[in-house]
Amino acid sequence: MAAPRFADAVAKYDDARIALFGVPYDRTCSFRGGSRYGPAAIRQASYNFETFMMDHQRDILEVPFADLGDTPVFGPSADMVTGVSKMASDILGAGKVPIAIGGEHSLAPAVVRAFPKDVGVIGIDAHLDFRDSYLDDRWSHACSARRIADHVGVEHVIYMGVRSYSREEREDLERLGLTYVSVFEIHERGIVATLQRAMKQIDRDQIYLTIDIDGVDPAYAPGVGNPEPFGIAPIQIKRLLGILGPSLIGLDLNEVSPAWDHGQTALLAARLIREAIMAIGEARS
């Protein structure tokens, strides 16, 4: 089934509070490719769900949102960053909340660059993504947190659910003062307590959220480029979205690689995007 737009994105752009766009880009992938097909798979999966969301006791059609389609297919990563930043800037300039659908995690710094420097960034990710460069590319998906920190300051970025980093990243995070929340702390203390710690550390009223779907355990989301066991559960991200709703000024969801499963990762991604739309809509109703 062709799905050129996210389900229920029926609002005209001028009337929308939220604007979605896809970034079909995976040229810096380092293990399993295919996240360039993620936006299409997520859109198709989005047609599975009722418009009425039982847990919210509201209809998603009450939150006007639009889907602007995909960006062009970019070549070099620097071109992708420029193009994605421009699209996000246009959405922000129109007074709307941008939601980017990936594609690989290299898109996240591109969107963040469209925001003022005084925002905080929370990431969900199995990996620290704090390399200064990877495979000779400073915009690699493995550098997302580092490039985000370049824009907002390392003290205002926290990745949660981390369970993998390199020796070099370990040295840099101590030298530069990066804070992260390991998945093991989340399992021990819970998502609410650890999110509260992250928010206190970031000390920003406005939050951008970047969700690398590999932050979720591969038992729930196997269709990713770099799967890591021992991840967090989808219900924990749903809870996080509900808490962050009043502070959310934008987000992205990335790294769905649909060739590596039977559609369950795209389904989860589509539902999480719907949760984000409801969280933002309820906070602004």
C-alpha positions as CSV (number, residue, x, y, z in Angstrom):
1,M,0.0,0.0,0.0
2,A,1.4,3.4,-1.0
3,A,1.4,5.8,1.9
4,P,2.6,9.2,0.7
5,R,1.5,10.9,4.0
6,F,1.4,9.9,7.6
7,A,-2.1,8.7,8.6
8,D,-4.5,11.4,9.8
9,A,-2.2,14.2,8.7
10,V,-5.1,16.0,7.2
11,A,-4.6,19.6,8.3
12,K,-3.6,22.2,5.9
13,Y,-0.1,23.5,6.5
14,D,-1.4,27.0,7.6
15,D,-3.7,25.4,10.2
16,A,-1.3,22.8,11.5
17,R,0.4,23.0,14.9
18,I,2.8,20.2,14.0
19,A,4.6,19.5,10.7
20,L,6.1,16.2,9.9
21,F,8.8,15.5,7.2
22,G,10.8,12.5,6.2
23,V,14.6,12.3,5.7
24,P,15.3,9.2,3.5
25,Y,19.1,9.3,4.2
26,D,21.5,6.6,5.4
27,R,24.8,7.2,3.6
28,T,26.9,7.2,6.8
29,C,25.5,3.8,8.0
30,S,28.2,1.6,9.6
31,F,26.6,-1.8,10.0
32,R,23.2,-2.5,8.5
33,G,21.8,-0.2,5.9
34,G,18.3,0.6,4.8
35,S,17.1,3.4,7.1
36,R,16.5,5.5,4.0
37,Y,13.4,3.4,3.6
38,G,12.3,4.2,7.2
39,P,10.1,7.2,6.5
40,A,8.0,5.3,3.9
41,A,7.7,2.2,6.2
42,I,6.6,4.3,9.1
43,R,4.0,6.2,7.1
44,Q,2.6,2.9,5.8
45,A,2.5,1.4,9.4
46,S,0.7,4.5,10.7
47,Y,-2.5,3.4,8.9
48,N,-2.8,0.5,11.3
49,F,-4.1,2.7,14.2
50,E,-7.5,4.1,15.2
51,T,-7.8,7.8,15.2
52,F,-9.3,7.6,18.7
53,M,-6.6,6.9,21.2
54,M,-8.0,4.9,24.1
55,D,-5.3,5.8,26.6
56,H,-5.7,9.5,26.0
57,Q,-9.5,9.4,25.6
58,R,-9.0,11.8,22.7
59,D,-9.0,11.6,18.9
60,I,-5.7,12.5,17.2
61,L,-7.7,14.5,14.6
62,E,-8.2,17.0,17.4
63,V,-4.5,17.9,17.0
64,P,-4.0,19.5,13.6
65,F,-0.9,18.3,11.9
66,A,0.5,18.1,8.4
67,D,3.0,15.9,6.6
68,L,5.2,17.8,4.2
69,G,6.6,14.6,2.5
70,D,10.3,13.9,2.2
71,T,13.3,16.0,1.7
72,P,15.3,15.5,-1.5
73,V,17.7,12.5,-1.6
74,F,21.0,14.1,-0.6
75,G,24.5,13.0,-1.4
76,P,27.2,14.1,1.0
77,S,26.2,14.4,4.6
78,A,27.1,18.1,4.7
79,D,24.4,18.7,2.0
80,M,21.9,16.7,4.0
81,V,22.6,18.8,7.1
82,T,22.1,22.1,5.1
83,G,18.9,20.9,3.5
84,V,17.3,19.4,6.7
85,S,18.3,22.5,8.7
86,K,16.6,24.7,6.1
87,M,13.4,22.7,6.2
88,A,13.3,22.7,10.0
89,S,14.0,26.4,10.0
90,D,11.1,27.1,7.6
91,I,8.7,25.1,9.9
92,L,9.9,26.9,13.0
93,G,9.5,30.2,11.2
94,A,5.9,29.4,10.4
95,G,5.3,28.8,14.2
96,K,5.0,25.0,14.0
97,V,6.6,22.1,15.8
98,P,8.8,20.0,13.5
99,I,8.9,16.2,13.7
100,A,11.5,14.6,11.5
101,I,11.2,11.0,10.4
102,G,14.4,9.2,9.5
103,G,16.6,8.0,8.1
104,E,19.7,7.7,10.2
105,H,20.6,9.6,13.3
106,S,22.8,12.1,11.4
107,L,19.6,14.0,10.8
108,A,19.2,15.0,14.4
109,P,22.0,17.7,14.6
110,A,20.7,19.1,11.4
111,V,17.3,19.7,12.9
112,V,18.7,21.0,16.2
113,R,20.8,23.6,14.3
114,A,17.5,25.2,13.3
115,F,16.7,26.1,16.9
116,P,18.2,28.8,19.1
117,K,21.2,27.7,21.2
118,D,19.3,28.0,24.5
119,V,17.4,24.7,24.1
120,G,18.1,21.4,25.9
121,V,18.3,18.1,24.0
122,I,17.4,14.7,25.3
123,G,18.2,11.7,23.3
124,I,17.1,8.1,23.4
125,D,19.9,5.9,22.1
126,A,21.7,2.6,22.7
127,H,24.9,4.4,21.8
128,L,26.6,7.5,23.1
129,D,27.2,8.9,19.6
130,F,29.9,11.2,20.9
131,R,32.7,10.6,18.4
132,D,34.2,13.7,16.9
133,S,34.4,12.0,13.5
134,Y,33.7,8.5,12.3
135,L,34.9,7.0,9.0
136,D,36.2,10.5,8.2
137,D,32.8,12.1,8.5
138,R,32.0,14.6,11.3
139,W,28.3,14.4,10.4
140,S,28.2,10.6,10.8
141,H,25.3,9.0,12.7
142,A,28.0,8.1,15.3
143,C,28.6,11.8,16.0
144,S,25.1,13.0,16.6
145,A,25.4,13.9,20.3
146,R,28.8,15.6,19.6
147,R,27.4,17.8,16.8
148,I,24.3,18.6,18.9
149,A,26.6,19.6,21.8
150,D,28.5,21.9,19.4
151,H,25.3,23.9,19.0
152,V,23.7,23.9,22.4
153,G,26.6,23.1,24.8
154,V,27.7,19.8,26.1
155,E,26.0,20.5,29.5
156,H,22.6,20.8,27.8
157,V,22.7,17.4,26.1
158,I,21.8,14.0,27.7
159,Y,21.4,10.7,25.9
160,M,19.3,8.1,27.8
161,G,19.3,4.4,27.5
162,V,23.1,4.2,26.6
163,R,24.7,0.8,26.8
164,S,27.6,1.1,24.3
165,Y,30.4,3.5,23.7
166,S,34.0,3.4,22.4
167,R,37.1,3.8,24.5
168,E,37.7,7.2,22.9
169,E,34.2,8.4,23.6
170,R,34.7,7.4,27.3
171,E,37.8,9.6,27.5
172,D,36.1,12.5,25.7
173,L,32.9,12.4,27.8
174,E,35.0,12.7,31.0
175,R,37.3,15.4,29.5
176,L,34.4,17.5,28.1
177,G,31.9,16.8,30.8
178,L,29.1,15.0,28.9
179,T,26.4,13.5,31.1
180,Y,24.4,10.4,30.0
181,V,21.9,8.0,31.6
182,S,22.8,4.4,31.1
183,V,20.1,1.8,30.4
184,F,21.1,0.0,33.6
185,E,20.2,3.0,35.7
186,I,16.8,3.2,33.9
187,H,16.2,-0.4,34.7
188,E,17.1,0.1,38.3
189,R,15.5,3.4,39.0
190,G,12.8,3.7,36.4
191,I,12.2,6.1,33.6
192,V,10.5,8.8,35.7
193,A,13.3,9.2,38.2
194,T,16.0,9.1,35.5
195,L,14.2,11.6,33.3
196,Q,13.9,13.9,36.3
197,R,17.7,13.7,36.8
198,A,18.3,14.4,33.1
199,M,15.9,17.4,33.1
200,K,17.6,18.9,36.2
201,Q,21.0,18.4,34.6
202,I,20.0,20.0,31.3
203,D,18.3,23.0,33.1
204,R,16.4,24.2,30.1
205,D,12.6,24.9,29.8
206,Q,12.4,24.0,26.2
207,I,13.4,20.5,25.1
208,Y,14.2,18.9,21.8
209,L,13.9,15.1,21.8
210,T,15.8,12.8,19.4
211,I,14.8,9.1,19.4
212,D,17.1,6.6,17.9
213,I,14.8,3.6,17.9
214,D,17.8,1.3,18.7
215,G,17.4,2.7,22.3
216,V,14.5,0.3,22.5
217,D,15.4,-3.3,23.2
218,P,15.8,-5.3,19.9
219,A,13.2,-7.7,21.2
220,Y,10.7,-4.9,20.4
221,A,12.6,-3.1,17.7
222,P,14.9,-5.4,15.7
223,G,14.7,-3.5,12.5
224,V,17.6,-1.1,13.2
225,G,21.1,-0.5,11.8
226,N,23.0,-1.2,15.1
227,P,21.0,-3.4,17.5
228,E,22.1,-3.6,21.1
229,P,20.6,-6.0,23.7
230,F,19.4,-4.9,27.2
231,G,17.4,-1.9,25.9
232,I,14.4,0.0,27.3
233,A,10.8,-0.9,26.7
234,P,8.4,1.0,24.4
235,I,6.1,1.8,27.3
236,Q,8.9,3.7,29.0
237,I,9.3,6.0,26.0
238,K,5.5,6.5,26.0
239,R,5.8,7.6,29.6
240,L,8.7,9.9,28.8
241,L,6.8,11.5,26.0
242,G,3.8,12.2,28.3
243,I,6.1,13.9,30.8
244,L,8.0,15.9,28.3
245,G,4.9,17.1,26.3
246,P,4.7,20.6,27.8
247,S,8.4,21.2,27.1
248,L,8.7,19.7,23.7
249,I,9.5,22.1,20.9
250,G,10.5,19.5,18.3
251,L,11.7,15.9,17.9
252,D,12.9,13.3,15.5
253,L,12.6,9.6,15.3
254,N,15.3,7.8,13.4
255,E,17.1,4.6,12.4
256,V,14.1,2.4,11.4
257,S,15.6,-0.1,8.9
258,P,12.5,-2.0,7.6
259,A,14.4,-4.8,5.8
260,W,15.6,-6.3,9.0
261,D,12.3,-7.3,10.6
262,H,8.7,-8.0,9.7
263,G,7.3,-4.5,10.2
264,Q,7.2,-4.4,14.0
265,T,9.8,-1.6,14.3
266,A,8.0,0.7,11.9
267,L,4.7,0.0,13.7
268,L,6.3,1.0,17.0
269,A,7.9,4.1,15.4
270,A,4.5,5.1,14.0
271,R,2.8,4.7,17.3
272,L,5.5,6.7,19.2
273,I,5.1,9.5,16.7
274,R,1.4,9.5,17.3
275,E,2.1,9.6,21.1
276,A,4.4,12.6,20.5
277,I,1.7,14.3,18.5
278,M,-0.8,13.7,21.3
279,A,1.6,14.8,24.0
280,I,2.3,18.1,22.2
281,G,-1.4,18.6,21.4
282,E,-2.6,18.0,25.0
283,A,0.0,20.3,26.4
284,R,-1.1,23.1,24.1
285,S,-4.9,22.5,24.2
